[in-house]
Amino acid sequence: MQIQVFMGNAGDGNTNKLQTVIDQLQALGHTQPMIQAGAYGEEGLLQILEVRAAGGQRDILVNDCSRQQILRVLEWQSCVEHEPVFDDLVIHLARKD
């Protein structure tokens, strides 16, 4: 499992911090729905990540994460990193401004 954390401004306000990742995935013919972290608490976010991973999604995009949500995802990673379902998973977390 790999976790990428994006911080800082998105640019002109019209683009998402994850836009480069979205563009790369689209170039490969993949479209991934984005999770809006504000809709979930820390535990809820972990649950949706597990559901998406178990469903076969290999790139998971999460926008507007709080600092605490990012820390919980990093803690969760250390607990599940040896489970095969998470081997080739990449989670892209964008911290809210």
C-alpha positions, 0 to 999 in steps of 0.5 A: 500500500502506498499513501500520497498526501497532497498539501497546499493550494490547488492553484487557481481555485478551479482545479483540485489538488488531485487534478494531476492524478485524475488526469493520469488515471484518465489517460490510462482509461480509468475513472475513479470517484472521489471521496469527499472526506468532509462527509465522513468522520475518521472511522467512517473514512477508514471504512469507505477505504476498506470497502473500496479496496475490497471492491477492487479499486486500486487508486483511491482519491480522497479530497479535503482531509483533515489533519486527523483523518490523514493521521488515522489513515497512516495509522491504519496503513501500518495495521493492514499493510501485510494483507494481500487485498491492500498490496497494490493499493494507492491512496491519494489524500488531499489535505483541506486548506 
